[in-house]
Amino acid sequence: MGRLSRRQLAAALGLPRWAGSPPTLLLISPTSPGCAATMASSDEDGTNGGASEAGEDREAPGKRRRLGLLATAWLTFYNIAMTAGWLVLAIAMVRFYMEKGTHRGLYKSVQKTLKFFQTFALLEIVHCLIGIVPTSVLVTGVQVSSRIFMVWLITHSIKPIQNEESVVLFLVAWTVTEITRYSFYTFSLLDHLPYFIKWARYNFFIILYPVGVAGELLTIYAALPYVKKTGMFSIRLPNKYNVSFDYYYFLLITMASYIPLFPQLYFHMLRQRRKVLHGEVIVEKDD
């Protein structure tokens, strides 16, 4: 007995013609906005039972295009708004120093703008969760939450440290970094990326990243005596929940966590710099 083809076997069993053919795979560029959400929806639509396959094939690209356009439009607006916000913060800082000639009172003068735009960055975690940005939720969550922690639970909550020089260090490092980063994303989304912005994105961090980390660590260190004296945010035993928490030791642990995390992130950025600016092929092994 001769071998039957897949199409002949499907006909013999009374199955629709498409059942004898392998499924068609839709290839989506992983660099396009919204690609993660699109791939998830295409996986779900793949098992449609053949009820209206042709109709769904016609509708799916349109839905994907609309999703891509909406995602691109929103991300462009978001990045322009964040670039403008950090530019406003930079101008306010320069103006304050030119008028006062000192850093004392600088944080108080810019704190509203800083709190608003840094807290607004929580949307970046949402972008990763819904899939319009193909970035790790965990990595983005750690980066954004560490900034939120510095703004609200350190500098805002412990007023005696607001005039420390270290606060100026991380404020300057953050501001220049974010102006560069958000303008890089904006021009990339508009498909018109000036080389200077690209160069700045992958060179400024070499100095700004260590300066920012130093400012954060020195600010937390300056906060330790106040936290230990006041016992702020700490929970002492005995209590009805039988739970103890010491914010002072939590800050010590937080400072210690910079030791393993900083080199990993810094060298990752250096590898990205070599790949983007010099075209080197970087092969990163999975841990």
Secondary structure, DSSP 8 states (H G I E B T S, - for coil): -----HHHHHHHTT--GGGGS--------TTSTTHHHHHHHHHHHT--TTSSHHHHHHHHHHHHHHHHHHHHHHHHHHHHHHHHHHHHHHHHHHHHHHHHSSSTTHHHHHHHHHHHHHHHTTHHHHHHHHTSS-S-HHHHHHHHHHHHIIIIIIIIT-GGGTT-HHHHHHHHHHHHHHHHHHHHHHHHHTT---HHHHHHHTTTHHHHHHHHHHHHHHHHHHHHHHHHHH-TT-B-SS-TT---B-HHHHHHHHHHHHHHHHHHHHHHHHHHHHHHHH---------
